[in-house]
Amino acid sequence: MIRKLRDRNPNMPQAVIAKKTGCSEANVSQVLKSYLKEITPDELNQFRADKPAILESVQHRALSSLTPEHFTNASFQQIVTGVAILQDKIQLMSGLPTSIHVTALVDVLEQLRKRDDDKR
């Protein structure tokens, strides 16, 4: 409950949170310290706002670093599934549909596989 109140009202004083949750300010302070791990509410809010772009950069790095060895160590299905999961999360966080874009990911991975096969 303490974390939910902080998330909904980042500027709410700890004394108010303590009163609303029926616990001491010291308890509120301890819960928030372990919850935020030295991250300020502003930093957390900025992370939330940037999360789709962050996931997209992880997805880009994962796709652009694929080598033939990756296909030896992981199945094509595992790779596609991982990329598709990231794509779904990016789409959901951006308020966009998810089902129509999975085929495009499979096409991209197939092109990467063909590119690697041509290099051999």
N, C-alpha and C positions, 0 to 999 in steps of 0.2 A: 504494500500500500504506500509506503514511503517513496519507493522508486516511481510508482505511477504518478503520485502527486508532483514529484520533482520533474518528471518528464512533461507533464501537462502544464506546469507552472514553474519554469526554471528560475524565476526571480522570487518565488515564495520563500520568505525567511524560514530558517529551520525551526524557530520557535512556533510558528504557525503550523508547520508540518507536524511537529510534536503534539500540539494541542489537538489537531484533527485526527491523528492516529492513536492518541491516548498513550503516548510513551514519552520518555525524557528527551531533551535536546541532545544529550550525550549519545543516546541510542540512534537518533536521527543522523547525527554527525558520523557515527561509526558505520551505519548502513550505507550512507552516501559515499563515504570515503572508499569503502570496499567495492561499491558498485561502479563508481566513476574511475577508480584507479588513477587518481591524479589528473584526470581529463576534465577540463572545465565544461560546463553545460554549453557554452558557445562552441567549443571544439566538437562536442558531440553533435550538436545541431548542424554544424558545417559538414561533418562526416555524413550525416543522414542525407543532406542535400546533395552531396557529391557521390553518394554510393553507386548510382547507375554508371557514372563515368569511371569510377574506380573498378567496378566489375568489368566494364567494357575494356579497360586497359589490361586487366588480367586475362581476359579472353583473347585479346589481340596477341599478347605475349605468348600465350599457350599455343595458339594457332600458328604464329609465325616461327615458332621454335621447333615445330615438328620435324623430325628426321625419320629416315627409314627404321632406325633402331626403336623409335617409339612404337612403330607398328609391330615390331618383333616382341616387345615387352608388354604391350597392351593391345587388346583387340580393337578393331576399327569401331565396333559397337561401343566399347568403353569410352573411346575418345569422342565419338559423336555425342554420346549421352552426356559426358561432362560439359562439352561446349553447349549443348542444347539446354542443359540446366542453367548455365550462366545466362544464356540468351533469354530464357523464360523469366529469370529474375530481373534482368535489365528491363525487359518489356513491361513486366508488372510494375516495377518501381517508376517507370515512365508513363504509366497509365495507358499502355498500348496493348493490343491483343497479342496472344502468344502462339496460337496454333498455326497461323499462316506462315510463320517464319522458320519453322523447323526444317522444312524442305530446302530452304536456301542454305542452311548450315550443312546439310548433307552434301549439297552440290559443291560448296566451298571445300569441304574436306576431301571429296572425290577429286577435285581439281588439284589439291595439294598432293594427294597420293599419285595422280598421274604425272605431275611435275617431278616428283621424286623418282618415279619409275623411269622417266625419260632421261634423268641424269645418270642412271646406272649404266 
